[in-house]
Amino acid sequence: MKKIAAAISCLLLGTVPLHAQTPATDVDPALWVVKDADTTIYLFGTIHVLKPGLGWFDEGVKSAFDASSELVIEMIEPEPAAMQQLVMSKAIDQSGKTLSAKLDEGLRARYASALADAGLPAQALDPFEPWFATVTLSVLPLSKLGYDSASGVEKVLAAAARQAGKKIEGLETAEQQLGYFDALPEPLQLRYLEAVIDDLPEYQPKLEATIASWAKGDPDALAKEMNEGMEKTPELAAILLEQRNARWADWIKARLDAPGTVFLAVGAGHLAGEASVQEKLKALKVDSVRVNY
């Protein structure tokens, strides 16, 4: 269970040490800017886990990063041991009822099949809350498909910021991020689990399509690919996307009151679609402009 918890913290929240990579394929993800007379805030959408070999950290993105004195990301990661302890404190079900016992017969059979496909014993996740099982099933296929959190955008940016002596700030804490899942009502957690299990057969092509849209800077296609799965659980979309986007837009507007240049990098799905950060900024009378590079 400790290994599974460590995998969750590494792949979902990014705690694997960065290793060197040689970009082989040039890609140009979308970049936006918000500015006033003395403040510039770049907005860049990230993919948390990537295959090595994508050359995104160059050209306009690198120029914007180099011009910034501060990097803002979703979360500054705790030390691995602290992160593991935090995950376990949130993930264990205190009721004593096993996860398998909470599932109806049909879902239980599909859940058992999903565990077997992931190489996990049938009772491996029984002590945990449904959200943890859902996240586990979401991230375990990644390494088999060649994806690596060390190649994820936040890891690369954070390493570059530390090397350049830039200030690094998090919009949220690890406890907050895990708390979003942990606070979900159990019926919603179970619906979330079912939705992910149903989508597993299409996991690889959907992920590849999402990354392809990100790589070519197509936020409209990205919104459809990243957020369409949320249609089955709109309450979850409100919590994980819309409400957070609104808070981040408030943060950006407030940050304009202080001079300087900031590079803000959050999950690409937050910068795409009708509930995006840019749309929330528009409601606050703050303009965001796509950077052409």
Secondary structure, DSSP 8 states (H G I E B T S, - for coil): -HHHHHHHHHHHH--S--------EE----EEEEE-SSEEEEEEEE-SSB-S-EE-SSHHHHHHHHH-SEEEEEE----HHHHHHHHHHHHB-TT---TGGGS-HHHHHHHHHHHHHTT--TTTTTTB-HHHHHHHHHHHHHHHTT-BGGGSHHHHHHHHHHHHT-EEEEEE-HHHHHHHHHTS-HHHHHHHHHHHHHHGGGHHHHHHHHHHHHHTT-HHHHHHHHHGGGGG-HHHHIIIIIHHHHHHHHHHHHHTTS-EEEEEEEEGGGGSSTTSHHHHHHHTT---EE---
